[in-house]
Amino acid sequence: MKLPLDWMREFVEVPDNPAQVAERLAGCGFEVASVDGAVIDFEITANRPDCLSVYGLAREAATSFDLNLKDEPSGKARTGSAGIPVSVGDPGCGRYAATVADVTIGPSPAWLADRLTAAGVRPINNIVDVTNYVMLEAGHPMHAFDAAKLAGPEIRVRRARKDESLKTLDGVTRTLDETMLVIADRERAIAVAGVMGGAATEVSESTKRVVIESAWFVPTSVRATGRKLGLKTEASARFERGADPTAPARTLRRALDLIEQIGAGKAVGGVSDVCPRPHEARKTVLSRARLARLLGDRVPDNDVQRILTRLGFGPTPATDGWAVVVPAFRIDVSREADLIEEVGRHWGFNRLPATFPPLRTPPRPIAPAVARDRRLRRILCGAGLQETCTFTFMEREAAQPFTTGDGQVVAILNPLSEKFAVLRPSLLPGLLDSLIYSRRRETDDVTLFELGAAFLPAGEITRAAWLLTGERLSHWSGNAGAVDLFDAIGIVELIGEALGVRLTAESTDARPWFVRGRAADVFAGSIGGGSERRLVGSVGELRADLVSGRGLAQGAGVVGGEIDLAALDTDAVASIRRIDPLPRYPSIVRDLSLFVSDRLPAADVRATIRSTAPDTLVAVHEFDRYAGKGVPDGMVSLSLRLTFRDPAKTLTDTDVQRGVDAIVAALAARHGAQLRGR
């Protein structure tokens, strides 16, 4: 909102110093974008549509400087028969006022055109300029129609008919639907209510008589219509936030006064003012004790009374505080806490002591999902990954490769653009874009993760996802090489350990976004199968075409994975975790080298070892895989390290050998494994 200071000074005698005024209003919570000469540019938040006007900002300045505010211009009363019949046939319009004026179209006087230009509005002609001037002054949009171009002297407010079309002032013919509110004459729509007028009834140099409207529309109706049509105007920006429902007749009279003042025309008859639902003033109370408790300091009663009165509230002293009538233009105030914020803003937050209020009740326990996410973030950041947050909306073409089955995605009914057409079916595409962005600007070694929601036709799913590319973290022994599938599986193991859930990865080719032969499904539960075993995610190396298709050079391997957190047992996160003491007795390590089928997953080997070994087996790790000279065709040499330990005694070689023999026999029986060297 660009505010010429001389315009504000018509209503309140603030200092003739734009920087001083800007600084004072910034202290009251308004963001100042810039100060250019005598024009202050404010960034107005969506909850303060009353300040999208010169008078609204003048009210705030008068309160801040403790100055008197002149009455808002409302125009002289208009008598006589209504200028044009008006009928409101839809609850989306709460009030509609209209009048007729004979006019002479021409340029606006210099003072009016200069003010519009300073406020960022291009002057067009005297009638259109007056409607824009009143909109900027009072914050209430208006519109003028060429009366000669209407099909009969009548205005109707109704819903659009199915496939009804309207060419708007921007020259675009738009197809309307039954959800949209329109202004119409006897035959056709002549404006999209609250958004934009129609080109067919536009005021031109030949216009001799105009119909001027000033109305109030339900904010949600204007917002929905604007999004469907892809239209954003100065009028819709005010209506969709919540305009003053008592303003239409007042601003219409003000516009007529200006038209007569600049010699542009004269009103014909009175004002048609149809109000199906009169505004009911909201009332609330402000407790002196709660004011002191929330602000952390006591504000003198005189200052509370002064601040609320100057802001337009109607405070009446009561036994324990004030009874307050909320003005119609303050759509953001509905409860006591809102009034306390108003007092705090103008009393000065900098004057409040920096103290914390006492806690009278214990805080609620942390939700299991919140505790789970905190733990995962700590673990993954500790592993060297960086967290990122990506959009839940994305392009349909980018989403399709990350779907399974029929490839369905959840589409947005009225997307902002084609780049935000669907909800993401996976976190991986967004992570891939972030990874590529980082590689172009920072380093070749990028490790990212995200916790968030993915959306499938069956519903929303909370997931953890990660992507890795480049070299592994440096090691004392030298270059550790490029990241691969096993690094992605390592993240799975970290997540399982953090959540107290046993996760295993098994080879799969069912995920079309991963390279065949370099992907695995992730299962939670017992390795041997059974009712507890369930699919919770997948890991793998992303296909080269997906990586290069998003702009990363060929040959840059990207590995990662994704896990459905909701499918895991989150109770383990919230429960007390068991901490085992350091072992008192030594461990015994035995290495095995076996010939096994080159198609046998290592997970199956581990499962057989675990199911056969005695309770003293505490760890199984693969440390070598070799295929080549000396190895039979169709087989590989797999080397494993077995660690045995008994918490109650020192194991003997005989105890350990007995367990190793049982393991070797089971591997031979189930998988045809052969112990090397025999």
Helices and strands as residue ranges (DSSP letters): E 2-4, H 5-8, H 18-26, E 31-36, E 39-43, G 49-51, H 54-65, E 86-88, E 93-103, H 110-118, H 126-138, E 143-146, G 147-149, E 155-159, E 165-167, E 173-175, E 181-184, E 189-192, E 196-197, G 199-201, E 209-217, H 219-229, H 234-239, H 248-261, E 265-274, E 282-287, H 288-295, H 301-310, E 314-318, E 321-326, H 336-347, G 349-351, H 368-382, E 386-387, E 393-394, H 396-399, G 400-402, E 410-411, G 418-420, E 422-423, H 428-441, E 446-456, E 459-469, H 485-499, E 503-507, E 514-524, E 534-542, H 544-549, E 558-564, G 565-567, H 571-574, E 588-597, H 602-612, E 617-626, E 635-644, H 653-671, E 674-675
